[in-house]
Amino acid sequence: MSWLGWNSLNGINNDFPAKLARSCEIVTPDDRLVPAVLAAWAQANVARANLEYANAQMTPTISLEPSVQHYLNDKYPSHEVLDKTQYSTWVKVEMPIYQGGGLTARRNAASHAVDAAQSTIQRTRLDVRRRLMEAHSQAMSLASALQILRRQQQLSERTRELYQQQYLDLGSRPLLDVLNAEQEVLPGALCRTANGKSVTPVAVETACITLARFVRRSR
Protein backbone atom coordinates (compact mmCIF):
# COMPACT_ATOMS: atom_id res chain seq x y z
CA MET A 1 0.00 0.00 0.00
CA SER A 2 2.90 2.33 0.68
CA TRP A 3 4.01 2.07 -2.93
CA LEU A 4 0.54 3.11 -4.10
CA GLY A 5 0.26 5.92 -1.57
CA TRP A 6 -2.79 4.38 0.12
CA ASN A 7 -3.36 4.54 3.85
CA SER A 8 -5.80 1.64 3.96
CA LEU A 9 -7.76 -0.80 1.81
CA ASN A 10 -11.51 -0.39 1.70
CA GLY A 11 -12.04 -3.80 0.15
CA ILE A 12 -10.51 -6.52 -1.99
CA ASN A 13 -12.21 -8.03 -5.00
CA ASN A 14 -10.88 -11.23 -6.51
CA ASP A 15 -12.78 -10.72 -9.77
CA PHE A 16 -10.74 -9.88 -12.87
CA PRO A 17 -11.23 -6.18 -13.85
CA ALA A 18 -13.87 -5.85 -16.55
CA LYS A 19 -12.03 -3.00 -18.30
CA LEU A 20 -8.88 -5.06 -18.55
CA ALA A 21 -10.83 -8.08 -19.76
CA ARG A 22 -12.25 -5.96 -22.59
CA SER A 23 -8.74 -5.22 -23.84
CA CYS A 24 -9.17 -8.05 -26.36
CA GLU A 25 -12.00 -6.07 -27.94
CA ILE A 26 -9.56 -3.46 -29.29
CA VAL A 27 -9.77 -3.61 -33.08
CA THR A 28 -6.91 -1.26 -33.96
CA PRO A 29 -4.31 -0.43 -31.28
CA ASP A 30 -3.05 3.13 -30.96
CA ASP A 31 0.57 3.10 -32.11
CA ARG A 32 1.30 6.12 -29.94
CA LEU A 33 0.70 3.97 -26.85
CA VAL A 34 2.68 0.89 -27.88
CA PRO A 35 6.25 0.94 -26.44
CA ALA A 36 7.70 -1.24 -29.21
CA VAL A 37 6.38 1.08 -31.93
CA LEU A 38 7.57 4.15 -30.05
CA ALA A 39 11.06 2.65 -29.81
CA ALA A 40 11.04 1.93 -33.56
CA TRP A 41 9.99 5.51 -34.26
CA ALA A 42 12.83 6.79 -32.08
CA GLN A 43 15.33 4.69 -34.04
CA ALA A 44 13.91 6.06 -37.30
CA ASN A 45 14.34 9.63 -36.03
CA VAL A 46 17.97 8.92 -35.16
CA ALA A 47 18.55 7.42 -38.60
CA ARG A 48 17.03 10.47 -40.31
CA ALA A 49 19.18 12.79 -38.21
CA ASN A 50 22.29 10.84 -39.23
CA LEU A 51 21.25 11.11 -42.89
CA GLU A 52 20.81 14.87 -42.60
CA TYR A 53 24.23 15.14 -40.99
CA ALA A 54 25.81 13.05 -43.76
CA ASN A 55 24.21 15.27 -46.40
CA ALA A 56 25.42 18.37 -44.58
CA GLN A 57 28.99 17.06 -44.67
CA MET A 58 28.85 17.04 -48.48
CA THR A 59 27.78 20.69 -48.82
CA PRO A 60 29.99 23.80 -48.37
CA THR A 61 30.12 25.43 -44.96
CA ILE A 62 30.22 29.24 -45.16
CA SER A 63 31.21 31.14 -42.03
CA LEU A 64 31.95 34.79 -41.18
CA GLU A 65 35.05 35.31 -39.00
CA PRO A 66 35.67 38.82 -37.60
CA SER A 67 39.00 39.72 -35.99
CA VAL A 68 40.56 42.64 -34.10
CA GLN A 69 44.30 43.36 -34.04
CA HIS A 70 46.00 46.02 -31.90
CA TYR A 71 49.71 46.93 -32.11
CA LEU A 72 51.58 48.16 -29.05
CA ASN A 73 54.09 50.25 -31.00
CA ASP A 74 54.58 51.74 -34.43
CA LYS A 75 56.63 48.86 -35.78
CA TYR A 76 54.03 47.28 -38.06
CA PRO A 77 53.51 47.43 -41.81
CA SER A 78 52.07 50.66 -43.18
CA HIS A 79 52.06 52.28 -39.79
CA GLU A 80 52.07 55.68 -41.42
CA VAL A 81 48.53 55.26 -42.78
CA LEU A 82 47.03 52.50 -40.62
CA ASP A 83 45.80 52.77 -37.05
CA LYS A 84 47.21 50.64 -34.25
CA THR A 85 43.83 48.96 -33.88
CA GLN A 86 42.71 47.22 -37.04
CA TYR A 87 39.45 45.42 -37.74
CA SER A 88 38.87 42.80 -40.38
CA THR A 89 36.20 40.34 -41.45
CA TRP A 90 36.76 37.14 -43.38
CA VAL A 91 34.37 34.97 -45.28
CA LYS A 92 35.42 31.34 -44.89
CA VAL A 93 34.22 28.55 -47.15
CA GLU A 94 34.99 24.96 -46.16
CA MET A 95 34.18 21.75 -47.97
CA PRO A 96 35.93 18.38 -48.09
CA ILE A 97 36.95 17.90 -51.71
CA TYR A 98 37.90 14.25 -51.64
CA GLN A 99 38.02 11.64 -48.90
CA GLY A 100 38.28 8.48 -50.92
CA GLY A 101 34.51 8.06 -51.17
CA GLY A 102 34.05 8.18 -47.40
CA LEU A 103 31.40 10.92 -47.51
CA THR A 104 29.34 9.11 -50.11
CA ALA A 105 29.64 5.85 -48.21
CA ARG A 106 28.48 7.48 -44.97
CA ARG A 107 25.54 9.09 -46.75
CA ASN A 108 24.53 5.80 -48.37
CA ALA A 109 24.85 3.99 -45.04
CA ALA A 110 22.66 6.60 -43.36
CA SER A 111 20.09 6.31 -46.16
CA HIS A 112 19.97 2.53 -45.78
CA ALA A 113 19.62 2.95 -42.01
CA VAL A 114 16.56 5.14 -42.58
CA ASP A 115 15.00 2.51 -44.85
CA ALA A 116 15.76 -0.21 -42.30
CA ALA A 117 14.22 1.87 -39.50
CA GLN A 118 11.05 2.40 -41.54
CA SER A 119 10.86 -1.33 -42.19
CA THR A 120 11.29 -1.96 -38.46
CA ILE A 121 8.35 0.33 -37.72
CA GLN A 122 6.09 -1.50 -40.15
CA ARG A 123 7.26 -4.90 -38.91
CA THR A 124 6.65 -3.90 -35.30
CA ARG A 125 3.17 -2.59 -36.08
CA LEU A 126 2.29 -5.78 -37.94
CA ASP A 127 3.65 -7.88 -35.06
CA VAL A 128 1.52 -5.96 -32.55
CA ARG A 129 -1.59 -6.46 -34.67
CA ARG A 130 -0.79 -10.14 -35.18
CA ARG A 131 -0.39 -10.70 -31.45
CA LEU A 132 -3.60 -8.78 -30.81
CA MET A 133 -5.52 -10.93 -33.31
CA GLU A 134 -4.07 -14.12 -31.84
CA ALA A 135 -4.96 -13.06 -28.31
CA HIS A 136 -8.45 -12.02 -29.43
CA SER A 137 -8.99 -15.35 -31.19
CA GLN A 138 -7.71 -17.30 -28.19
CA ALA A 139 -9.89 -15.32 -25.81
CA MET A 140 -12.96 -15.89 -27.99
CA SER A 141 -12.24 -19.62 -28.15
CA LEU A 142 -11.81 -19.86 -24.40
CA ALA A 143 -14.97 -17.82 -23.82
CA SER A 144 -16.92 -20.20 -26.06
CA ALA A 145 -15.44 -23.16 -24.21
CA LEU A 146 -16.49 -21.60 -20.91
CA GLN A 147 -20.07 -21.25 -22.12
CA ILE A 148 -20.14 -24.89 -23.20
CA LEU A 149 -18.66 -26.03 -19.89
CA ARG A 150 -21.13 -23.87 -17.99
CA ARG A 151 -24.06 -25.47 -19.81
CA GLN A 152 -22.61 -28.93 -19.24
CA GLN A 153 -22.22 -28.23 -15.55
CA GLN A 154 -25.80 -26.97 -15.32
CA LEU A 155 -27.01 -30.15 -17.00
CA SER A 156 -24.88 -32.25 -14.64
CA GLU A 157 -26.31 -30.45 -11.62
CA ARG A 158 -29.86 -30.92 -12.87
CA THR A 159 -29.18 -34.59 -13.55
CA ARG A 160 -27.76 -34.98 -10.03
CA GLU A 161 -30.82 -33.32 -8.48
CA LEU A 162 -33.15 -35.46 -10.57
CA TYR A 163 -31.34 -38.69 -9.65
CA GLN A 164 -31.32 -37.73 -5.97
CA GLN A 165 -35.03 -37.03 -6.08
CA GLN A 166 -35.73 -40.29 -7.87
CA TYR A 167 -33.56 -42.19 -5.38
CA LEU A 168 -34.93 -40.59 -2.21
CA ASP A 169 -38.57 -40.02 -3.07
CA LEU A 170 -39.44 -42.67 -5.63
CA GLY A 171 -36.75 -45.27 -5.10
CA SER A 172 -36.57 -45.81 -8.85
CA ARG A 173 -32.95 -44.75 -9.25
CA PRO A 174 -30.01 -46.92 -8.12
CA LEU A 175 -27.50 -45.43 -5.68
CA LEU A 176 -24.71 -46.01 -8.19
CA ASP A 177 -26.38 -43.63 -10.67
CA VAL A 178 -26.61 -40.97 -7.96
CA LEU A 179 -22.92 -41.33 -7.13
CA ASN A 180 -21.93 -41.20 -10.79
CA ALA A 181 -23.96 -38.02 -11.30
CA GLU A 182 -22.31 -36.50 -8.23
CA GLN A 183 -18.91 -37.44 -9.60
CA GLU A 184 -19.55 -35.69 -12.92
CA VAL A 185 -20.34 -32.33 -11.30
CA LEU A 186 -16.94 -31.70 -9.69
CA PRO A 187 -14.71 -32.28 -12.78
CA GLY A 188 -16.92 -29.94 -14.79
CA ALA A 189 -16.52 -27.18 -12.19
CA LEU A 190 -12.76 -27.70 -12.03
CA CYS A 191 -12.48 -27.63 -15.82
CA ARG A 192 -14.48 -24.41 -16.04
CA THR A 193 -12.30 -22.80 -13.37
CA ALA A 194 -9.14 -23.81 -15.21
CA ASN A 195 -10.42 -22.37 -18.49
CA GLY A 196 -11.49 -19.19 -16.73
CA LYS A 197 -7.97 -18.72 -15.42
CA SER A 198 -6.65 -19.24 -18.95
CA VAL A 199 -8.67 -16.28 -20.23
CA THR A 200 -7.07 -13.92 -17.72
CA PRO A 201 -3.44 -14.15 -19.01
CA VAL A 202 -4.71 -13.60 -22.56
CA ALA A 203 -6.46 -10.41 -21.55
CA VAL A 204 -3.43 -9.25 -19.57
CA GLU A 205 -1.09 -9.93 -22.49
CA THR A 206 -3.34 -8.01 -24.87
CA ALA A 207 -3.54 -5.11 -22.45
CA CYS A 208 0.25 -5.06 -22.23
CA ILE A 209 0.52 -5.03 -26.03
CA THR A 210 -1.76 -2.01 -26.29
CA LEU A 211 -0.33 -0.41 -23.11
CA ALA A 212 -3.57 -0.97 -21.21
CA ARG A 213 -5.47 1.85 -22.88
CA PHE A 214 -8.57 1.28 -20.78
CA VAL A 215 -6.57 1.29 -17.54
CA ARG A 216 -4.79 4.53 -18.46
CA ARG A 217 -8.11 6.27 -19.12
CA SER A 218 -9.50 5.21 -15.76
CA ARG A 219 -6.67 6.73 -13.75
MARTORTOR-280998 format. One record per residue: z, x, y of N, C-alpha, C in turn. Coordinates in steps of 0.02 Angstrom, whole numbers, padded with zeros to 5 digits. Layout:
<rs>
R      n_Z      n_X      n_Y     ca_Z     ca_X     ca_Y      c_Z      c_X      c_Y
R        Z        X        Y        Z        X        Y        Z        X        Y
...
</rs>
This chain:
<rs>
R      n_Z      n_X      n_Y     ca_Z     ca_X     ca_Y      c_Z      c_X      c_Y
R    00000    00041   -00060    00000    00000    00000    00000    00043    00063
R    00032    00102    00058    00034    00145    00117   -00035    00169    00136
R   -00078    00179    00088   -00147    00201    00103   -00185    00145    00140
R   -00171    00083    00124   -00205    00027    00156   -00172    00006    00221
R   -00114    00033    00235   -00079    00013    00296   -00043   -00054    00291
R   -00028   -00075    00229    00006   -00139    00219    00080   -00128    00208
R    00121   -00172    00237    00193   -00168    00227    00215   -00201    00162
R    00180   -00254    00142    00198   -00290    00082    00137   -00326    00054
R    00143   -00349   -00007    00090   -00388   -00040    00112   -00461   -00044
R    00069   -00504   -00017    00085   -00576   -00020    00072   -00605   -00089
R    00023   -00577   -00124    00008   -00602   -00190   -00047   -00560   -00222
R   -00050   -00563   -00288   -00099   -00525   -00326   -00140   -00574   -00368
R   -00205   -00567   -00363   -00250   -00611   -00401   -00291   -00567   -00448
R   -00289   -00583   -00512   -00326   -00544   -00561   -00399   -00563   -00566
R   -00419   -00617   -00532   -00489   -00639   -00536   -00534   -00590   -00499
R   -00595   -00582   -00526   -00643   -00537   -00494   -00668   -00569   -00429
R   -00672   -00532   -00373   -00693   -00561   -00309   -00761   -00595   -00314
R   -00765   -00656   -00288   -00828   -00693   -00293   -00882   -00661   -00251
R   -00864   -00633   -00192   -00915   -00602   -00150   -00945   -00541   -00184
R   -00902   -00503   -00218   -00927   -00444   -00253   -00968   -00464   -00314
R   -00950   -00518   -00346   -00988   -00541   -00404   -01057   -00564   -00384
R   -01064   -00590   -00321   -01129   -00612   -00298   -01173   -00555   -00274
R   -01151   -00494   -00283   -01192   -00437   -00261   -01257   -00433   -00301
R   -01257   -00459   -00362   -01318   -00458   -00402   -01370   -00507   -00376
R   -01350   -00552   -00330   -01397   -00600   -00304   -01439   -00571   -00247
R   -01426   -00509   -00227   -01464   -00478   -00173   -01536   -00467   -00197
R   -01584   -00495   -00161   -01654   -00488   -00181   -01682   -00422   -00157
R   -01672   -00407   -00092   -01698   -00345   -00063   -01640   -00309   -00029
R   -01619   -00251   -00053   -01564   -00215   -00022   -01584   -00187    00046
R   -01536   -00182    00090   -01548   -00153    00157   -01545   -00077    00150
R   -01602   -00044    00163   -01605    00029    00155   -01558    00065    00202
R   -01541    00033    00258   -01497    00065    00306   -01425    00069    00281
R   -01410    00034    00226   -01342    00035    00198   -01338    00072    00132
R   -01393    00100    00109   -01394    00134    00044   -01386    00209    00057
R   -01333    00241    00033   -01322    00312    00047   -01379    00357    00023
R   -01407    00342   -00036   -01460    00385   -00062   -01522    00383   -00017
R   -01539    00324    00009   -01597    00319    00054   -01582    00353    00120
R   -01521    00346    00145   -01502    00379    00208   -01507    00454    00201
R   -01486    00481    00144   -01490    00553    00132   -01563    00575    00130
R   -01607    00535    00099   -01678    00552    00097   -01709    00550    00166
R   -01688    00502    00207   -01713    00500    00276   -01691    00561    00315
R   -01629    00582    00305   -01604    00642    00339   -01645    00703    00320
R   -01660    00710    00256   -01702    00767    00234   -01772    00763    00265
R   -01799    00703    00272   -01865    00696    00303   -01862    00715    00376
R   -01808    00698    00411   -01802    00717    00482   -01797    00793    00489
R   -01762    00825    00444   -01758    00898    00446   -01826    00929    00433
R   -01864    00901    00386   -01930    00927    00371   -01977    00919    00430
R   -01973    00862    00465   -02016    00851    00524   -01997    00899    00580
R   -01932    00912    00588   -01911    00959    00639   -01936    01029    00624
R   -01935    01049    00561   -01962    01115    00542   -02037    01118    00554
R   -02072    01063    00543   -02144    01063    00556   -02159    01069    00630
R   -02121    01034    00671   -02130    01040    00743   -02116    01112    00767
R   -02065    01143    00738   -02049    01212    00757   -02105    01259    00736
R   -02133    01248    00676   -02188    01290    00652   -02250    01282    00696
R   -02264    01221    00718   -02320    01211    00763   -02307    01243    00831
R   -02245    01240    00854   -02229    01271    00918   -02237    01347    00916
R   -02225    01377    00859   -02233    01450    00853   -02306    01471    00859
R   -02353    01426    00849   -02424    01443    00852   -02456    01426    00919
R   -02416    01404    00967   -02441    01389    01035   -02410    01438    01084
R   -02445    01452    01140   -02419    01499    01190   -02354    01474    01222
R   -02310    01521    01237   -02248    01506    01272   -02253    01534    01342
R   -02252    01491    01392   -02258    01511    01462   -02189    01505    01494
R   -02167    01559    01525   -02102    01560    01557   -02107    01591    01627
R   -02062    01572    01671   -02059    01598    01740   -01996    01640    01746
R   -02005    01705    01764   -01950    01752    01766   -01942    01780    01836
R   -01894    01755    01874   -01880    01783    01941   -01836    01846    01935
R   -01840    01889    01985   -01799    01950    01986   -01784    01969    02058
R   -01727    02003    02066   -01705    02028    02132   -01688    02102    02125
R   -01713    02143    02171   -01702    02215    02168   -01679    02239    02237
R   -01623    02275    02238   -01595    02300    02301   -01585    02376    02296
R   -01611    02412    02344   -01606    02485    02347   -01547    02504    02391
R   -01511    02557    02370   -01453    02579    02408   -01470    02627    02464
R   -01529    02658    02460   -01550    02705    02513   -01624    02693    02526
R   -01651    02737    02568   -01722    02729    02587   -01769    02767    02542
R   -01745    02793    02487   -01789    02832    02443   -01820    02786    02390
R   -01866    02744    02410   -01903    02701    02364   -01974    02694    02391
R   -02020    02678    02350   -02091    02675    02372   -02101    02625    02428
R   -02141    02646    02476   -02159    02603    02533   -02098    02579    02570
R   -02050    02624    02580   -01989    02603    02614   -02001    02591    02688
R   -02057    02614    02713   -02071    02604    02784   -02087    02530    02799
R   -02117    02496    02751   -02139    02427    02763   -02101    02376    02721
R   -02066    02397    02670   -02031    02351    02625   -01956    02352    02637
R   -01925    02295    02630   -01852    02290    02638   -01817    02320    02578
R   -01752    02335    02588   -01713    02360    02532   -01703    02307    02477
R   -01700    02246    02497   -01694    02191    02448   -01762    02159    02438
R   -01785    02161    02376   -01852    02136    02361   -01847    02081    02307
R   -01886    02029    02317   -01887    01972    02271   -01955    01968    02239
R   -01955    01950    02176   -02019    01943    02140   -02013    01889    02086
R   -02069    01862    02069   -02073    01810    02017   -02131    01826    01972
R   -02118    01822    01906   -02169    01838    01857   -02182    01778    01812
R   -02244    01769    01797   -02264    01718    01748   -02278    01755    01683
R   -02239    01736    01631   -02244    01771    01567   -02274    01725    01514
R   -02325    01749    01481   -02358    01711    01427   -02350    01750    01363
R   -02319    01717    01312   -02308    01750    01248   -02340    01708    01193
R   -02370    01742    01146   -02398    01709    01087   -02412    01761    01034
R   -02388    01749    00973   -02405    01796    00919   -02479    01791    00902
R   -02513    01847    00908   -02586    01848    00895   -02600    01847    00820
R   -02567    01890    00784   -02582    01895    00712   -02520    01919    00676
R   -02502    01882    00624   -02445    01901    00582   -02464    01898    00508
R   -02525    01913    00494   -02546    01914    00424   -02548    01845    00392
R   -02558    01793    00431   -02559    01725    00403   -02490    01695    00394
R   -02438    01728    00418   -02370    01702    00409   -02358    01637    00446
R   -02385    01631    00507   -02375    01570    00546   -02409    01510    00512
R   -02470    01521    00490   -02506    01467    00456   -02470    01447    00391
R   -02446    01497    00355   -02410    01482    00293   -02347    01442    00305
R   -02310    01461    00358   -02249    01424    00374   -02264    01352    00396
R   -02319    01345    00434   -02337    01277    00455   -02358    01235    00394
R   -02397    01264    00349   -02418    01227    00290   -02358    01209    00246
R   -02312    01256    00240   -02252    01242    00199   -02211    01186    00230
R   -02205    01187    00297   -02168    01133    00330   -02203    01066    00322
R   -02270    01067    00325   -02308    01004    00316   -02299    00977    00245
R   -02300    01021    00196   -02289    00999    00127   -02217    00973    00117
R   -02170    01004    00152   -02100    00981    00147   -02093    00910    00175
R   -02130    00896    00229   -02129    00828    00257   -02157    00778    00207
R   -02213    00795    00176   -02242    00750    00125   -02194    00740    00067
R   -02162    00794    00045   -02115    00788   -00010   -02055    00744    00009
R   -02032    00752    00071   -01975    00711    00094   -01994    00637    00096
R   -02055    00622    00119   -02077    00552    00120   -02082    00524    00049
R   -02106    00565    00003   -02110    00543   -00067   -02040    00531   -00095
R   -01992    00573   -00075   -01923    00564   -00098   -01894    00499   -00073
R   -01910    00481   -00010   -01886    00417    00017   -01913    00359   -00024
R   -01978    00359   -00037   -02008    00305   -00075   -01980    00302   -00146
R   -01972    00361   -00177   -01945    00363   -00245   -01874    00337   -00247
R   -01834    00355   -00197   -01765    00332   -00195   -01762    00257   -00185
R   -01803    00231   -00141   -01804    00158   -00130   -01825    00121   -00193
R   -01875    00147   -00227   -01897    00115   -00289   -01842    00118   -00342
R   -01807    00175   -00345   -01753    00182   -00394   -01697    00133   -00380
R   -01680    00124   -00316   -01628    00076   -00298   -01648    00006   -00319
R   -01710   -00012   -00304   -01733   -00079   -00323   -01737   -00088   -00399
R   -01756   -00035   -00434   -01759   -00039   -00507   -01689   -00051   -00536
R   -01641   -00012   -00511   -01572   -00019   -00535   -01545   -00088   -00517
R   -01564   -00114   -00458   -01541   -00180   -00439   -01570   -00233   -00485
R   -01634   -00228   -00501   -01666   -00276   -00546   -01635   -00272   -00616
R   -01622   -00211   -00640   -01592   -00203   -00706   -01522   -00234   -00708
R   -01483   -00220   -00655   -01415   -00248   -00653   -01418   -00324   -00648
R   -01465   -00350   -00608   -01471   -00422   -00601   -01490   -00454   -00668
R   -01538   -00423   -00703   -01560   -00449   -00768   -01503   -00447   -00818
R   -01465   -00392   -00818   -01410   -00386   -00865   -01355   -00436   -00850
R   -01342   -00446   -00785   -01290   -00495   -00766   -01311   -00565   -00785
R   -01376   -00582   -00776   -01400   -00648   -00795   -01395   -00658   -00870
R   -01412   -00606   -00908   -01408   -00612   -00981   -01336   -00622   -01004
R   -01290   -00583   -00974   -01220   -00590   -00993   -01192   -00658   -00972
R   -01214   -00683   -00913   -01191   -00749   -00891   -01215   -00803   -00939
R   -01278   -00797   -00961   -01303   -00846   -01010   -01264   -00842   -01076
R   -01250   -00780   -01097   -01211   -00772   -01158   -01141   -00802   -01151
R   -01111   -00795   -01091   -01045   -00824   -01080   -01048   -00900   -01085
R   -01100   -00931   -01058   -01106   -01003   -01062   -01112   -01026   -01135
R   -01152   -00989   -01174   -01160   -01007   -01245   -01094   -01000   -01282
R   -01059   -00944   -01269   -00994   -00933   -01302   -00943   -00985   -01281
R   -00946   -01006   -01217   -00900   -01057   -01194   -00912   -01123   -01229
R   -00975   -01141   -01237   -00990   -01203   -01274   -00970   -01198   -01347
R   -00982   -01139   -01377   -00962   -01130   -01446   -00887   -01136   -01455
R   -00850   -01107   -01407   -00777   -01111   -01412   -00753   -01183   -01403
R   -00785   -01220   -01357   -00766   -01290   -01349   -00778   -01330   -01413
R   -00836   -01316   -01444   -00850   -01350   -01508   -00800   -01331   -01562
R   -00781   -01267   -01563   -00732   -01244   -01613   -00665   -01277   -01601
R   -00645   -01284   -01538   -00581   -01316   -01523   -00582   -01390   -01541
R   -00638   -01422   -01527   -00644   -01493   -01546   -00642   -01501   -01622
R   -00678   -01456   -01656   -00677   -01459   -01729   -00607   -01448   -01756
R   -00570   -01401   -01727   -00501   -01388   -01749   -00458   -01450   -01739
R   -00464   -01481   -01680   -00424   -01541   -01666   -00441   -01598   -01714
R   -00507   -01605   -01727   -00528   -01657   -01773   -00502   -01645   -01844
R   -00506   -01583   -01867   -00482   -01567   -01934   -00407   -01576   -01939
R   -00371   -01557   -01886   -00299   -01566   -01886   -00280   -01640   -01890
R   -00318   -01680   -01851   -00304   -01751   -01852   -00319   -01782   -01920
R   -00376   -01761   -01949   -00393   -01787   -02015   -00344   -01764   -02068
R   -00316   -01704   -02060   -00269   -01678   -02110   -00201   -01712   -02103
R   -00178   -01720   -02040   -00110   -01746   -02029   -00108   -01822   -02034
R   -00157   -01855   -02005   -00153   -01929   -02001   -00186   -01963   -02061
R   -00244   -01938   -02081   -00282   -01972   -02133   -00274   -01939   -02201
R   -00260   -01874   -02201   -00255   -01837   -02264   -00321   -01828   -02299
R   -00376   -01835   -02261   -00443   -01828   -02290   -00473   -01759   -02282
R   -00436   -01715   -02249   -00463   -01648   -02238   -00418   -01597   -02273
R   -00447   -01552   -02312   -00406   -01501   -02346   -00375   -01452   -02296
R   -00319   -01423   -02315   -00284   -01375   -02272   -00327   -01313   -02260
R   -00367   -01294   -02308   -00410   -01236   -02300   -00460   -01245   -02244
R   -00487   -01306   -02237   -00533   -01319   -02182   -00498   -01313   -02114
R   -00436   -01336   -02111   -00398   -01330   -02049   -00386   -01257   -02030
R   -00368   -01217   -02080   -00356   -01146   -02067   -00421   -01110   -02046
R   -00476   -01128   -02078   -00539   -01097   -02060   -00560   -01115   -01989
R   -00549   -01177   -01970   -00565   -01198   -01901   -00521   -01162   -01851
R   -00457   -01153   -01869   -00411   -01116   -01825   -00433   -01043   -01819
R   -00459   -01015   -01872   -00480   -00945   -01872   -00542   -00935   -01829
R   -00585   -00985   -01824   -00646   -00977   -01785   -00634   -00981   -01709
R   -00578   -01009   -01688   -00565   -01017   -01617   -00549   -00950   -01584
R   -00506   -00910   -01615   -00484   -00847   -01585   -00541   -00797   -01576
R   -00584   -00783   -01626   -00639   -00736   -01614   -00685   -00757   -01558
R   -00697   -00823   -01551   -00740   -00846   -01497   -00709   -00831   -01429
R   -00643   -00841   -01422   -00609   -00826   -01359   -00611   -00752   -01344
R   -00600   -00710   -01395   -00602   -00638   -01385   -00671   -00615   -01365
R   -00722   -00643   -01397   -00791   -00624   -01381   -00809   -00644   -01311
R   -00787   -00702   -01289   -00802   -00724   -01221   -00766   -00680   -01170
R   -00705   -00660   -01185   -00669   -00615   -01140   -00703   -00548   -01134
R   -00726   -00522   -01191   -00761   -00457   -01191   -00825   -00460   -01150
R   -00863   -00514   -01157   -00924   -00521   -01118   -00910   -00531   -01045
R   -00855   -00566   -01029   -00837   -00575   -00959   -00819   -00509   -00926
R   -00786   -00464   -00963   -00771   -00398   -00936   -00834   -00356   -00928
R   -00885   -00371   -00968   -00947   -00333   -00962   -00985   -00351   -00899
R   -00977   -00413   -00875   -01011   -00434   -00814   -00983   -00397   -00753
R   -00918   -00384   -00754   -00886   -00353   -00696   -00914   -00285   -00679
R   -00921   -00237   -00726   -00951   -00172   -00708   -01021   -00178   -00681
R   -01060   -00226   -00706   -01128   -00235   -00680   -01126   -00255   -00607
R   -01083   -00302   -00590   -01078   -00323   -00520   -01053   -00267   -00476
R   -01004   -00228   -00501   -00978   -00171   -00463   -01033   -00119   -00451
R   -01071   -00104   -00503   -01125   -00055   -00496   -01176   -00078   -00446
R   -01195   -00141   -00448   -01243   -00167   -00400   -01216   -00164   -00330
R   -01152   -00180   -00322   -01122   -00177   -00255   -01121   -00105   -00229
R   -01110   -00057   -00274   -01112    00013   -00253   -01182    00034   -00233
R   -01233    00009   -00269   -01301    00026   -00251   -01318    00003   -00181
R   -01298   -00059   -00165   -01314   -00088   -00100   -01259   -00077   -00049
R   -01211   -00035   -00065   -01155   -00017   -00021   -01111   -00077   -00005
R   -01106   -00122   -00054   -01060   -00179   -00048   -01069   -00214    00018
R   -01129   -00241    00029   -01144   -00273    00093   -01097   -00332    00106
R   -01082   -00371    00054   -01039   -00428    00064   -00968   -00407    00082
R   -00945   -00352    00051   -00877   -00328    00064   -00872   -00302    00135
R   -00924   -00266    00159   -00923   -00239    00226   -00919   -00296    00278
R   -00956   -00351    00265   -00956   -00406    00313   -00889   -00442    00316
R   -00851   -00439    00263   -00788   -00475    00260   -00731   -00436    00291
R   -00743   -00373    00309   -00688   -00333    00337   -00675   -00352    00410
</rs>
